[in-house]
């Protein structure tokens, strides 16, 4: 019984030293469970979408850990803005909501991809000695007692892809709603 508990814990809890990789056995078990369950729900669109969304979030959690919350944040922001855009008739409000979506999405991408570039440029231009701080790591350490290094920003798995993949992207979602 203790062995089963350890296996379940290993499967469900994120490990910074052992993330879910495509080449690992945990990924293949995950994929088999996903495909087996998919056979039961593939004909019912709503349930299928929820099922695939839940498995996608779990995969992202197991491969990226604390960046899971970043994906949740982005999804909630864009979904909420999409609903607001759909309900609003005033063109100015719609433009502001789309602009806010673009700023949030590009801001998150910019923070994780270009923080070192921005800080190094500011330091070289103005002779300052600023350091990059990983706010997500600091918050995680304070809230959950984790031990992430707040002086290192690690690029989240697929952050550019989730923003710029062919379709649907958060930016395309809000832009499409705006254009309707």
Secondary structure, DSSP 4 states (H G I P E B T S, - for coil): -HHHHHHHHHHHS--SSS---TTSHHHHHHHHHHHHHHHHHTT-HHHHHHHHHHHHHHHHHHHHGGGHHHHHHHHHHHHHHHHHHHH---HHHHHHHHHHHHHHHHHHHHHHHHHHHHHHHHHHHH--------HHHHHHHHHH-----TT-PPPPTTHHHHHHSSS--HHHHHHHHHH-
